Amino acid sequence: MTAPSITLTRLDVQRLERLIDSLDDSLPGVIALQTELDRADTLVGHDEVPADVVTMNSRVHCREEGSGKDYHLTLVYPKHANADEGKISILAPVGSALLGLKVGQHIDWPAPGGKTLKLTLLEVESQPANGGDFPE
C-alpha cells in the first residue's frame, strides 16, 4: 500500500526533530518517525492546519477494518504515553503512522506477531494545535 499524503505543522516538525536529535537514531521508532517527517507533502503554521488533520496531542477516532473495532487514541510525546489511557507515543508504530493523516485516510498498522492491521481515521476529536494549545 502506498502511504497517504500528510500535512504537518512547522511547530510539530521542529519539536519532533529536537526529540529525534536527543535519541539513538538507530531505534526503529526514531527511524519510522524520521521517515514520516521526510515524506510530509505540506508544512503549515499551527494556525493554518485543517481541523481534520492529526497533529501532536490530537485525540482521534479510528477503526481497524478487519475486525471493525474502534479506537480512541491521543498522539503524545513519549514521556506522556500511557496505553491504559489511550495515549500513544509518537515513537510507537501507530503513532508515527497517524501523524499528519486527514480524516478518511487509511494506514497500515504493524501489530504484534508480524500482523498488519488497516486503520481508517474516522474523526479528529480534538486538535490542540488548532485551538492554540501546544503541550510538549
FIFILUM-578118 format. One line per 2 residues: number of its first residue (from 1); their letters; for each residue x, y, z of C-alpha. Coordinates in pm, whole numbers, plus 50000, padded with zeros to 5 digits. Layout:
BEGIN
NUM = A = X:Y:Z; ...
//
This chain:
BEGIN
1 = MT = 50000:50000:50000; 50127:50348:49916
3 = AP = 50146:50576:50217; 49888:50857:50208
5 = SI = 49992:51220:50173; 50035:51400:50504
7 = TL = 50027:51756:50637; 50240:51860:50935
9 = TR = 50272:52178:51135; 50608:52351:51140
11 = LD = 50594:52355:51523; 50541:51977:51540
13 = VQ = 50826:51916:51295; 51058:52143:51493
15 = RL = 50977:51971:51824; 50991:51621:51676
17 = ER = 51328:51687:51512; 51455:51801:51852
19 = LI = 51321:51476:52004; 51490:51269:51732
21 = DS = 51820:51452:51793; 51803:51353:52163
23 = LD = 51758:50980:52090; 51953:50693:51935
25 = DS = 51882:50733:51564; 51905:50357:51507
27 = LP = 51593:50282:51714; 51303:50159:51496
29 = GV = 51061:50420:51635; 51305:50702:51561
31 = IA = 51366:50574:51207; 50990:50546:51141
33 = LQ = 50925:50896:51273; 51206:51046:51063
35 = TE = 51062:50870:50757; 50722:51030:50824
37 = LD = 50873:51376:50872; 51070:51340:50549
39 = RA = 50767:51245:50343; 50536:51528:50454
41 = DT = 50374:51688:50150; 50268:52007:50321
43 = LV = 50404:52211:50613; 50171:52469:50767
45 = GH = 50165:52705:51062; 49978:52584:51370
47 = DE = 49708:52840:51293; 49665:52707:50937
49 = VP = 49631:52333:51000; 49293:52194:50889
51 = AD = 49077:52066:51177; 49063:51717:51021
53 = VV = 49442:51660:51028; 49621:51473:51310
55 = TM = 49879:51685:51493; 50070:51616:51812
57 = NS = 49834:51586:52111; 49534:51527:51885
59 = RV = 49266:51286:52005; 49143:51068:51721
61 = HC = 48878:50809:51647; 48985:50533:51410
63 = RE = 48862:50189:51308; 49052:49870:51240
65 = EG = 48894:49750:50916; 48942:49375:50964
67 = SG = 48765:49350:51300; 48555:49668:51290
69 = KD = 48699:49762:51630; 48706:50134:51709
71 = YH = 48993:50306:51888; 49008:50646:52055
73 = LT = 49374:50747:52078; 49569:51056:52173
75 = LV = 49902:51112:51997; 50160:51221:52258
77 = YP = 50530:51266:52320; 50698:50956:52471
79 = KH = 50705:51091:52829; 50321:51120:52826
81 = AN = 50247:50777:52673; 50002:50560:52867
83 = AD = 49833:50275:52679; 49567:50233:52950
85 = EG = 49453:50591:52882; 49482:50556:52502
87 = KI = 49783:50790:52495; 50004:50660:52216
89 = SI = 50368:50767:52179; 50474:50929:51854
91 = LA = 50755:50669:51858; 50511:50375:51851
93 = PV = 50439:50240:51501; 50077:50356:51507
95 = GS = 50181:50693:51649; 50416:50792:51370
97 = AL = 50174:50645:51115; 49884:50862:51241
99 = LG = 50078:51191:51238; 49960:51420:50958
101 = LK = 49675:51197:50841; 49349:51351:50727
103 = VG = 49004:51211:50812; 48912:50934:50567
105 = QH = 49270:50822:50503; 49394:50470:50581
107 = ID = 49719:50345:50730; 49874:50004:50780
109 = WP = 49938:49946:51149; 50212:49690:51230
111 = AP = 50068:49478:51511; 50240:49228:51740
113 = GG = 50323:48895:51580; 50404:49043:51239
115 = KT = 50039:49103:51152; 49941:49423:50971
117 = LK = 49611:49591:51054; 49442:49853:50838
119 = LT = 49321:50161:51027; 49087:50425:50890
121 = LL = 49088:50769:51050; 48721:50850:51118
123 = EV = 48748:51172:51316; 48989:51414:51479
125 = ES = 48801:51458:51806; 49028:51733:51932
127 = QP = 49331:51904:51788; 49525:52119:52035
129 = AN = 49731:52284:51760; 49415:52427:51607
131 = GG = 49298:52554:51945; 49630:52716:52033
133 = DF = 49727:52455:52298; 50080:52328:52236
135 = PE = 50184:52085:52512; 50523:51922:52458
//
